[in-house]
Amino acid sequence: MSAVDPTRFKARPDELVIAIDVGGTRVKYGLVALDGSVKETGAIDTLGPQGAGQMMQRLHDAIRPLLAQQPVGIAISTLGIIDPDNGEIHGAAEAIRDYQGQIIKLCFEPFGLPVTVENDVNCVALAEGWLGAGKDMNSFIALTLGTGIGGGIVIDKHLYRGYRQAAGEWGYMIIEGQIWEDVASLRGLATLASQQMPGETWTARRVFEASDNGNATAAQVIHRWYQYLATGLGNLIYAFNPEGVILGGGISGRGERFETELRSYLQTILRPDFFRMTPCVLASAGNHAGLLGATYNWAQVHRPA
């Protein structure tokens, strides 16, 4: 990974922040330097049904030893719709009981460090723009394909959050009468397979493997899934005219084959000029993208250029 671009924020590259990435099942944490290097990492189970209070207590216990490294701040990436000013969780956080309504910055006041809070998919987008597939792009959109379809919008190297911080929730778009993430996410692919091939438990990986091994029905399911996915992406490309589209999440494991297959479908949907000007590439910031994006967000707020 490249070193920090000093034109984006002013910081000593060796300054450290405690970075935290709160997910529905796991909470990752670590020390990240402002040159983008990850120095130390750990994780705890979210245990969402036990509630936000217990999760926060266990997280505090986990990160307290990191204070010995003299970090300059705490950078948080979290699921949910976030008010970045005070860190309040407005919604989309059902995986953790009582998480909605929490004001996350207040939860970390005892540490006496400046705190930033941002949505997890937005943080992934920031990480891609800093050190990943979007590092040479000023404006792009990033999507994660998993259980749903999340997204982040980066314009001139900064997030566009929308009027109520909910921009990028394009998984709720309606495509051919269907909620897009219900048919174009990896969960959606498994659902389509279960409808066409009942009697078995399907995952996205199993559907791809079946198709690769010559299962004609699985190949038809994947064809339909790509049509849904490409139609939604085509609409986003027309709406935003981005320098590029970056796709991450569970689909990354299919690698270049996925990129090639997706572009063949996009080529049938997009006008030729839009197809040529809009590369669609896989995310490359890695497994620590949430931590890196949270760190970059912290630096933009507390070390602005």
N, C-alpha and C positions, 0 to 999 in steps of 0.2 A: 504494500500500500504506500502511496505517496505521502510525503510530509504535508503538514498543514500549509494551506495557501495564506500567507500573511495579509493579503489584500481583503480577506473575508472577515477577519477579526484580529484584534491585537491581543496577543498572549505569548507568554513564554512557552515554548513547546514542551517543557518539562513540568508545567503545572498539571496537577492531577485533580480530577473530580470523581466523586462517587457516583457511578451511573447505575440506574435501576430500571429494569424492564419487567413490568407487571403483566403477566398473561393469565389466561383463564385457568391453567393448570400448574404453571411454574412461574416463579419470580427469579429472574436472573439479576445478578448484581456484580459489581467489580470496580476496579480503579482504571480509569482511562485517562491517558495524557492528552494534552491539547495538540499533539502532533498526530493523533489518531491511533496511537499504539495502546493496546489493551494489556495492562500490567498484571492484573489479578482478577480472577472471576470465581463465582460461586453461585449456588442456587438453592432455593427452598421450594417446597410444594405450596401452592396457593391455598389449598384446602378451603375453597370458596364457601362451601356450606357452613363452615364454622364462623364465618363473618369477617368483616373488614378489620374489626378491632384486634382479633387474635392474629390475623395476618400481619398487621402493622407491628405488633409487639414482637413477633418472631423475626420480622425483617429488621427492626431496630437492633435486636440482639445480634443478628448476622453481620450487619455493616459496622457496628460499633468498633470492632478491632481495626477497621480501615482508617479510623481517625488518626492512628499513630503515624500514618504516612503524610499527614498535614495536607489533606485535600483543600481546595479553595471553594468548593461548592458541591451541590447535590443535583444531579440531572436525572429526571424521571421520565420514562416512557411508560404509558399505561393504556390498557384497553379502556374504551368508553369515549363518550363525547365530553371534551374537556374545555373549561374556561382557562386559557393559559395565563390569565392575569392573576387569579388567585388559586388556580389548581382545583377548582370545584368540579366534581364528576356530575355532569348533567344527565347522562343516560347511557344506554347501550352497554351496561356493565352488570347484567344479571348473573354472570358467572360467579360473582362474589357477593354474598349476602350483605346487605346494608352498605354497599360501596357507593351507590348513587347518593349524592348529597354530601359525601365526604369532601372536605376542603384539604387537599393533600399537602399544600404548603404548610398549613398549621400543624399537620401531623409530624413534620420534621423540624419544627421550631426548636426543640430541645438540643439539636445539634449545633445551632448557632451559625449555620452556613447559608449563603444565598441558594435558593432552590428554584428550579424551573420544572414545569410539568407540561407534557405534550402527549397527544394521542399516539398510540404505538405505530400505526401505519404511517402517520405523518413522519415519525422518527425514522422509519425505514426509508421513506423518500429522501429525507435529509441525508441519511448515511450514503445512499446511492449517489446523491449529488456531490457529496464531499469526497468520498473515496471509492465509489463504485462505478456502475455502468453509466451514471449521469455526470461524472466529474468534468466532462468537456461540454456539457449542456448548460445553458442558462435557464431554460424553461422546459419542463417535461412533466409527464404524469407517470405515477408509479402505482401498480396494482399488486395485490397479493391474492393468490388463488389458493384457497384452503377450504375450510368449512363454509365460508362465505367469500365475498369479493370485497375487499377494502381498497381504499385508494388515498393517495396524497397528490397534491398539486403544488408544484414548485415553479415560481415565476421570478425571474431575475435572482435566482439562488435563495429566495425566501418562500416560505409556505404561504399559500393562499388558503385561509381557513373558512371563508364564507361569513355571512351575517351573524350566525349563531354558532360558529366554530364547527359546523357539520358538513362542510364541503367535502366532496370525495366519497360520499355514501352512495356511489353509483351501483352498488349491489342491489339496490331497491328499484332500479329502472325496470320498466316493463318492455320486454322483447317478445314479440309474437304472442302477446297475451299472458306471458309468464314473468314472474319476478326473476330478474336476470340471474341472481346468485343461486336461485333454486334449480336452475338448469345448466349454468355455465361454470359453477364452482366445481371443485373436486367432489364435494358432497353431491352436487347436481349430477355429475357423471355417474357416480355410484347409484343414484336414484334412477336415472334413465336405464341403467343396466338391469336393475332389479325389476323394472317394469317390463322390459323386453325378455329377460331371462329369469323368471321367478323360480323360487325354490333353492336359491343359493344366496350366500352372503357376499355381496360385492363391495370392493373398495376400488378407488380410482386406479391404484396400481394393478389390481387383478384384472381390470377391464383392459388396460393397455397390454398386459402380458398375454391375455387371451387373444386379443387382436393380433399381436405380433406372432403368435403361434398358429394363426390361420383360422381363428373362430370368426366366421362371416358375420354372425349376429353382433358380436362385440365390435367388429369393424364398422358396422352400420351405426351402432350406438355412438362410437367415437366420432364418426362423420357428423351425426346430428349435433353432438356436443360442440364440435369445432364451429359448426354453423352458428349456434347460439353465441359462443364466445366471440367469434369474429364480427358478428353483427353488432354486438354491444361495443366492442373496441372501435369498430368503424364509426359508430355514432360519436364516440368520445373524440376520435381524431378529427372528425368534421367540426365538432363543437370547440375544441381547444387549439387545433393546429399546432401541436407541440413539436419541439425539436425531436422528441423521441418518446416511446412508450417503454417502460421498464416493468417487467413482470417477475414476481418472486413468489415465495410460498412453497407449498409442497410440490408444485409442478416443476421446480428447478431440477429435480432429480432426473428428469427426462432429457435435460441438456439441449444440445444443438438440434436434436431430432425434433423436439417440440418447437423450437424457433422456426425450423424449416417447414414443418407441417402447418403451423399457424400462418406463416406468411403466404403459403399457397392458398389458404382460405381467404385471407385479407385481400389478396390480389383479385379475387373474383367479386369482391364487395366494393372496394374503394375505386374511385376514379383514378386513372393511371398517375396523374400528377400528385395526388395525395399519397398514393402508395409509394411512389418514388421518394418523396420528401420525408417520410415518417418511418424511421427504423423502429422495429420492435425487438427488444433484446432482453435477455435474462438478467436478473439482478446479480450483482457480483460482490456486494459488500460483506457477505459471509454470515456466519451464524451469530455474530455479535452486532448485527446491523441495528437492533433496537438500542443497545448501549451506545453505539457510535453516534446514532442520530440524536439521542438525548444529549450527548456531550456536545455535539455541534450546535444544537439549539441553545444550550446553556451558554456557549461561547458567543453566539450571536447576540444574546441578551446582555451578558455581563462583560464581554470584551469586544464591543462593536468597533469596527474599523473606523 
